[in-house]
Amino acid sequence: MRLDRFWMEYRDNRIAVVALVVALLMMAAALAAPWISPQDPYDLASLRLMDARKPPGHVNAEGTTYLLGTDAQGRDVLSAILHGLRLSIQISLIAGAIAFSLGATLGATAAFAGGRFESVIMRIVDLQLSFPAILLALVISAALGQGRWQMIAALVAAQYAYFARTTHGAAAAERSKDYVEAALSTPLPAWRVVMRHILPNCLPPLIVVGTVQVANAISLEATLSFLGLGLPVTEPSLGMLIANGFQYLLSGRYWISIYPGIALILLIVSINLVGDQVRDQFNPRLRR
């Protein structure tokens, strides 16, 4: 589908356009977090316990205004949200790219090779898909410990199977077509036929799955961090921010958890709405 035609169909859905704008604004704010946030939440020297748990709009003795209040460590909640968005998006995109590459390669190779290799790979994929992704991520995170790369490894292990199954279905349909048979009759090695001819034609469904899995990765990271199995407490991810303020909800200090929760919901819902619209446009049966 041409890009201009794709955008003309996309903008007919106003909800999807609003979701795209919200997602892009939040990603832009996350990208610019080091420059636009009022405080560096990673700088422990800038945190003051006397400013801890202050309500939204509080002005401290130095004249600093905390628009969304502060948490239990004296961190500006707005700054922590911006950096948490940056961290969540960064981890989800890296994990999604690795899972995309690994799953697409395995799925296309299995469909192309066939035989026992295909049977073994796809049985492993089917077995993994029979378990909830959150359960697998929990087990791997508990085994690897806390940290960014440990979190990325857990997300990749929990998500690559979705890409492998989708790619295998699309590649199996492409494998029997005449242009693939013609390419195989040339001196090109088999791996180049897979990369140059089969995988590019599997991209439309993979783009849809990738959009959904980015949102799922953000929610998985937030869930694991909330449970204490994701990122360390020194890194203010959205899940960690929600967990830090959860114990203060009953005391009326709602802002510590509520505002990061709102940011997390907006980001996930907007990405999912964009993914739904992309899925509808790539699927002729769902297109209006």
C-alpha positions in Angstrom: 0.0 0.0 0.0 1.3 3.4 -0.9 2.1 5.8 2.0 -0.1 8.6 0.8 -3.1 6.2 0.3 -2.4 4.7 3.7 -2.5 8.1 5.4 -5.7 9.1 3.6 -7.4 6.0 4.9 -5.9 6.4 8.4 -7.0 10.0 8.9 -10.6 9.0 8.3 -10.6 7.5 11.7 -10.5 10.5 14.1 -9.9 8.4 17.2 -6.9 6.8 15.6 -5.6 10.2 14.6 -6.0 11.5 18.2 -4.3 8.3 19.4 -1.4 8.8 17.0 -0.9 12.5 18.1 -1.0 11.5 21.8 1.5 8.7 21.3 3.9 10.9 19.3 3.6 13.8 21.8 4.4 11.4 24.7 7.3 9.9 22.8 8.6 13.4 22.0 8.4 14.4 25.6 10.2 11.2 26.6 12.9 11.9 24.1 13.4 15.4 25.4 13.1 14.4 29.1 16.7 15.3 30.0 16.2 18.9 28.7 12.5 19.7 29.6 12.1 18.0 33.0 12.4 20.4 36.0 14.6 18.0 37.9 17.0 15.1 37.3 15.4 12.2 39.2 18.7 10.2 38.9 20.7 12.9 40.7 20.4 11.9 44.4 22.2 15.1 45.5 19.2 17.1 44.1 16.6 15.2 46.2 15.5 16.7 49.5 13.6 14.6 52.0 12.0 17.8 53.4 10.2 18.1 50.1 9.0 14.5 50.2 5.3 13.7 49.6 4.3 17.3 48.8 1.0 17.8 47.0 0.6 19.1 43.4 1.4 22.8 43.1 3.7 22.9 46.2 6.4 25.6 46.2 9.5 24.8 48.3 11.7 27.3 50.2 13.9 27.8 47.1 10.9 28.8 45.0 10.7 25.5 43.0 7.2 24.6 42.0 6.2 20.9 41.9 3.3 20.8 39.4 2.4 17.2 40.1 3.8 17.0 43.6 6.7 14.9 44.9 7.1 11.2 45.9 8.5 9.7 49.1 12.1 10.4 48.1 11.4 14.1 47.3 11.5 13.5 43.5 9.4 15.7 41.3 6.7 13.5 40.0 6.5 15.3 36.6 10.2 14.8 36.1 10.0 11.2 37.2 7.1 10.5 34.8 9.1 12.1 31.8 12.1 10.0 32.6 10.0 6.9 33.3 8.3 7.3 29.9 11.7 7.6 28.3 12.9 4.4 30.0 9.8 2.4 29.3 9.7 3.3 25.6 13.4 2.7 25.2 13.2 -0.8 26.8 10.1 -1.7 24.8 11.5 -0.6 21.5 14.8 -2.4 22.0 13.1 -5.6 23.2 10.6 -5.3 20.3 13.3 -4.9 17.7 15.3 -7.9 19.0 12.1 -10.1 19.3 11.1 -9.0 15.8 14.4 -10.0 14.3 14.7 -13.2 16.1 11.1 -14.3 15.6 10.9 -13.3 12.0 14.1 -15.1 11.2 13.1 -18.3 13.0 9.6 -18.3 11.4 10.8 -17.6 7.9 13.6 -20.1 8.1 11.3 -22.8 9.5 8.7 -22.2 6.7 11.5 -22.3 4.1 13.4 -25.3 5.4 10.4 -27.5 6.2 10.8 -31.0 7.5 12.0 -31.8 11.0 13.5 -28.4 11.6 10.1 -26.7 11.0 8.3 -29.2 13.2 10.7 -28.7 16.1 10.8 -24.9 15.9 7.1 -24.5 15.6 6.3 -27.0 18.4 8.6 -24.9 20.7 6.8 -21.8 19.6 3.4 -23.3 20.1 4.4 -24.6 23.5 5.5 -21.1 24.5 2.4 -19.5 23.2 0.3 -21.8 25.4 1.7 -20.0 28.5 0.8 -16.4 29.3 3.5 -13.9 28.4 3.5 -12.4 31.9 4.1 -15.8 33.5 7.2 -16.4 31.3 8.5 -12.9 31.9 8.0 -13.3 35.7 10.0 -16.6 35.7 12.9 -15.2 33.6 13.1 -11.9 35.5 13.2 -13.8 38.8 16.1 -15.9 37.4 18.1 -13.1 35.9 17.6 -10.4 38.5 17.0 -6.7 38.1 18.5 -4.5 35.4 17.8 -3.0 32.0 19.3 -5.8 29.9 17.8 -8.5 32.2 14.4 -6.9 31.6 15.0 -6.7 27.8 16.0 -10.4 27.8 12.8 -11.3 29.6 10.7 -9.3 27.2 12.4 -10.8 24.2 11.9 -14.4 25.5 8.2 -13.6 26.2 7.5 -12.0 22.8 9.6 -13.5 20.0 7.1 -16.4 19.6 4.4 -14.1 18.4 6.6 -12.8 15.6 7.8 -16.4 14.8 4.2 -17.7 14.5 3.0 -14.7 12.4 6.1 -14.9 10.1 5.7 -18.7 9.6 2.1 -18.4 8.5 2.9 -15.6 6.0 6.2 -17.2 4.8 4.5 -20.6 4.3 2.0 -19.0 1.9 4.8 -17.2 0.0 7.0 -20.3 -0.2 4.8 -22.0 -2.7 4.5 -19.1 -5.1 6.1 -19.0 -8.5 8.4 -16.0 -7.9 10.1 -17.9 -5.0 10.5 -21.0 -7.1 12.1 -18.8 -9.8 14.4 -17.3 -7.3 15.5 -20.7 -6.1 16.4 -21.7 -9.6 19.0 -19.0 -9.7 22.5 -19.2 -8.1 21.3 -17.2 -5.1 21.9 -18.9 -1.8 18.8 -19.9 0.2 19.3 -17.4 3.0 19.3 -14.5 0.4 16.1 -15.8 -1.1 14.5 -15.8 2.4 15.8 -12.3 3.2 15.2 -10.6 -0.1 12.0 -12.3 -1.3 10.1 -14.0 1.5 10.6 -11.7 4.5 9.7 -8.4 2.7 6.3 -9.9 1.8 5.7 -10.8 5.4 6.1 -7.3 6.7 2.5 -6.1 6.7 1.3 -8.6 9.4 4.6 -8.2 11.2 4.1 -4.4 11.5 0.7 -5.0 13.0 2.0 -7.5 15.5 5.0 -5.3 16.3 2.7 -2.3 17.1 0.7 -4.4 19.5 3.8 -6.0 21.1 5.4 -2.6 21.8 2.4 -1.7 23.9 2.5 -5.2 25.6 6.2 -4.7 26.3 5.5 -1.4 28.1 2.7 -3.0 30.2 4.9 -6.1 31.0 7.8 -3.9 32.1 5.5 -1.8 34.3 4.0 -4.9 35.8 7.4 -6.5 36.6 8.8 -3.2 38.0 5.6 -2.9 40.1 6.2 -6.4 41.5 9.9 -5.6 42.3 11.3 -7.9 39.6 12.0 -5.4 36.9 14.2 -2.3 37.1 16.0 -1.3 40.4 14.5 1.3 42.6 17.2 3.9 41.5 15.6 4.0 38.0 12.2 5.7 38.0 10.2 3.6 35.5 6.5 4.0 35.5 5.8 0.7 37.2 8.3 1.5 39.9 6.7 5.0 40.4 3.3 3.4 40.8 4.7 0.9 43.3 6.4 3.6 45.3 3.2 5.5 45.8 0.8 2.5 46.2 1.3 2.4 50.0 0.4 6.1 50.3 -3.0 5.9 48.5 -5.0 5.3 51.6 -3.4 8.2 53.3 -4.6 10.6 50.6 -1.3 11.1 48.8 -2.9 9.9 45.5 -0.6 11.9 43.2 2.4 9.6 43.7 0.7 6.7 42.0 -2.2 8.2 40.1 -0.3 10.5 37.7 2.3 7.8 36.6 -0.7 5.4 36.2 -2.5 7.9 34.0 0.6 8.4 31.8 1.1 4.6 31.5 -2.6 4.1 30.5 -2.5 6.9 27.9 0.7 5.5 26.3 -0.6 2.0 26.1 -4.1 2.8 24.9 -2.9 5.2 22.3 -0.4 2.7 20.9 -3.0 0.0 20.9 -5.5 2.2 19.0 -2.9 3.0 16.4 -2.2 -0.7 16.1 -5.9 -1.5 15.7 -6.2 1.0 12.8 -3.0 -0.3 11.1 -4.4 -3.8 11.4 -7.7 -2.8 9.8 -6.0 -1.2 6.9 -3.7 -4.1 6.2 -6.5 -6.6 6.4 -8.9 -6.2 3.4 -11.7 -8.0 5.3 -11.6 -5.3 8.1 -11.1 -2.3 5.8 -14.2 -0.2 5.2 
